[in-house]
């Protein structure tokens, strides 16, 4: 029983990690008014890049950085269209997802049978010796901890620094921000690139640590769940962590259910995260006033300075 | 640093209206060629097989229309919603549910005694099934403000898993050696194929009827006007008293019904049974088709013909060079990027400026 609970908790932390990365990046981008529906595609590009680099014998750190670069490059393409050319953000993001899934499949077509060793666990001294929780919470790979550090950093940036305030202002009232003299488009470029890099890191976590191999479309909708998480979190980093843990918990529920010997169709269990996403969205969006208060006002609206 | 600036044109550019899509296609080829080279494929040879070989035979033409038909049908439905800013990206799931509903009828009543009503009933079941699946995001959007984008997308995965469950369990062929598939449909549950040796079938007429209907709805009806206004100027639509709830329901139901019908056409056409994977990504490709057609029914026809050509090209390359089908999605995504960028040139001029 204790062992089962420990593996559930540990699985939850691990499954939540790619979601935290991808959703954090998207959260910051959306705070500045950019809705990038290409998260799924950028995650896939990150995953395939990271796997390819690690497979060629480079250390995980290099692989993760390469993944961030590749996904940020994809985000830059999105930014040129959606920001400089002010195209429809929905359609442009969808194009990025389609391109990312296609391109990653093409790049990874020879990776099929390859395998790499997973990222080594990082045992935090003393803490990992605590009974029950110690081995679960303090004996994970470094990327699990890094996700939480970045989340705290994002909170600090958005709410405690002046550039963070500017990002939020750009998302709420881009024309006013421009009038005061802030370069709206340039700021949105930066947040979009950050969003891309984070999505790439989330993808890298999947192919380096979560399941250290490459499978076509291995993100299986996690990019979209990350988008839903941002709404769930009401665009706040703290709540995003809670949401990611919730989703992580649900996606490892399969272990739990099997542990108790409950017979359910495996498809139903696999569908749980998607169904939960829908239910959570309903719960969070039901009150139109709070939803409107929390949503960045200029979200997904093309910005043309001359108007 | 050079800055790209948009300068509004005095009038919309006629040249760009027609030239932009061609320019987009050309640029797509120019971008894809080096990607192919990087992926270790001979670029020119691959492109030749991709774009030219599918149309060099009668069978190729038949396959071309066979693929274009569902793409056009789904895209026509999506166009209705996109006009009104209702972003249904769950056509893939609606397509799957339509195929499941029609397939159930086919397996239940498709015995030796030929029922003249079976095929029409399957069409109805497919359309209703797709519309019912679309009713979920519609209901949740209109009652709980949930994003139809995320809900309809999540339901894609749920529909795919439901199909997988059904063909592995309740609907599995009892004589099928445990393969995950249903029994083959009887001829009475399938569209007739008028040309011997070619797979093209009578379901083509459904799309042929749908195009003028969509044109009437979108370009000539008050409802079509309401949809366009609520998409382009939501505030104006509110002042005019157009019900956003009603328009959301209509958009999603229509796009669900067309996607479901397309799924039925595939199941009762080239497939003739249900298997775990019944769509080569038509639901997503149809989004591109709608945009290539600039959300106009006649444009959608051209878009559907173009994208189905890309699908065939992908298959041809897959067979002759052993390249995964993902090449098609690569080309599709790149093309959509350039189309979106190209359309900016209709209303704007690009200026490079150094500050």
Interface residues (C-beta under 8 A of the other chain):
Chain A: X37 X41 X77 X80 X81 X84 X85 X86 X87 X88 X90 X91 X92 X94 X95 X96 X97 X98 X99 X100 X101 X102 X103 X104 X105 X106 X107 X109 X216 X220 X221 X224 X225 X227 X228 X231 X265 X267 X268 X270 X271 X274 X275 X277 X278 X281 X282 X285 X286 X288 X291 X304 X306
Chain B: X4 X6 X8 X35 X39 X87 X89 X136 X140 X144 X145 X146 X147 X149 X150 X151 X153 X154 X155 X157 X158 X161 X162 X164 X165 X168 X169 X284 X287 X288 X291 X323 X324 X325 X326 X327 X328 X329 X330 X331 X332 X333 X334 X336 X337 X340 X341 X343 X344
